[in-house]
Amino acid sequence: MSGHMTPEEFRRYGKQVIDWIADYHEKIESYPVLSRVRPGEVAAGVPEHPPERGEGFDALLADLDRVIMPGITHWQHPGFFAYFPSNVSGPAILGDLLSAGIGIQGMLWATSPACTELETRVLDWLAELMDLPARFRGGGVIQDSASSAVLVVILAALQRAAGGTAARDGIDRRHTIYVSSQTHSSLEKAARITGIGAANVRVVDVDPRTLAMDPAHLDALLTEDAAAGAVPVLVCATVGTTSTTAVDPVPEIGAVCRAHGVWLHVDAAYAGAAAVCPEFRWINAGVEDHADSYATNPHKWLLTNFDCTALWVADREPLTGALSILPEYLRNTATTSGEVIDYRDWQIPLGRRFRALKLWSVIRWYGAEGLREHIRTGVGLARDLAGWIRDDPDFELFEEPKFGLVCFRPRWKGLPDAEADAATLAVMERLNASGDLYLTHTRARGHVLLRLAIGGPATGDQHVRNAWERVRQESGQVRLGGHVQDMRG
């Protein structure tokens, strides 16, 4: 029977694991980007019952290659363009390893002061790098995702809107939150979880050209709902929507929120990282004057492996008022002194990992210059691709890319819209099945568009060129109804 792994065994196997990870990244282009397993295939390779006796680590490493790797879609592959990047980097991986090795649970300042104080300082660093308002300093916390961030923000906004009674007494009347058709679906999920209800998520019109939220319609909805006896709780403005990276007009939205006394949350989950570059600081317009909370994901575009969402609040009182519970077994001198932060009061779960270590590792390894270079590389490649699309008469560019996402479609000459959309989807499926690259799609202005998101650290000019050539080739011939047809001729 295997006992606890000894330090010497850990050294031996740990070196093997580090070598395996390094080898994986070196040969990642040899894998098909999108996993080709069928449903249930991975589970079939794992015994139905657990082992009675310990098997050691060599068998696990063997099964990692035999069973697990065929079922992996390779997010770090330079041909992965499907979703926004989920960056990893060496410093982040090692920072996560250190966190796992130290093995603390940072629910209270007292349970490991370094876990709390490093997180506060590193979030201040990140706010400075992104040129966020000074009033967010000391108000940062790492969440697992932007979905969790908006959930706790809604609870804080609800607490403020209800005069501090919501956490104690619950919701006693209709409350509303405000999104656009382009806002992330996590807002509706949060409305369900908090008891506000999906029916009270009000959808604000968007500009048909830019797909950005319409402040005038927001103002009208807020006025209408308040007159009907509802309590408006929160407005979510997005900087870089998931579908097309549309940017909501935060200054105008913020002015409407201020007039109505409504909490403004700015969701910059993807695009916020771009503000490390001075030329992208325009995305911060309106945040200084109006935002009550702001979130971005270093685990998307800032080289910090999942999970790591940075959330800032300008006023922590509504947040802790909504979430703080202090049973006797958590009482301690530091907490009762009021001199420390207990991050358990800033999140849904009680327990929390030492996630700040990996963000600290990334910022220290790359520095501001390295982070800016990474962002600029992705944006530059996206602009190059947009230029090639713009110059090809057989393709239509949705709009000039603001960040690293390019949306476009083939021009299907003579085809009705429904058939053209089907042809675009057929091209995407053929490309994804090839194993060379992985794309997703969206729908905007009545058409299906291909989404090609650039920003992985391994993605270079040649990978983007190859992807564009493959798109052109597959768009020339798609299979519909069992026949290969030239859909552009």
Secondary structure by P-SEA (a helix, b strand, c coil): ccccccaaaaaaaaaaaaaaaaaaaaaccccccccccccccccccccccccccccccaaaaaaaaccccccccccccccccccccccccaaaaaaaaaaaaaccccccccccaaaaaaaaaaaaaaaaaacccccccccccccccaaaaaaaaaaaaaaaaacccccccccccccbbbbcccccaaaaaaaaaaccccccbbbbbcccccccccaaaaaaaaaaaaaacccccbbbbbccccccccccaaaaaaaaaaaabbbbbbccccccccccccccccccccccccccbbbbbccccccccccbbbbbbccaaaaaaacccccccccccccccccccccccccccccccccaaaaaaaaaaccaaaaaaaaaaaaaaaaaaaaaaaacccccccccccccbbbbbcccccccaaaaaaaaaaaaaaaaacccbbbbbbbcccbbbbbbbcccccccaaaaaaaaaaaaaaaaccccccccccccc
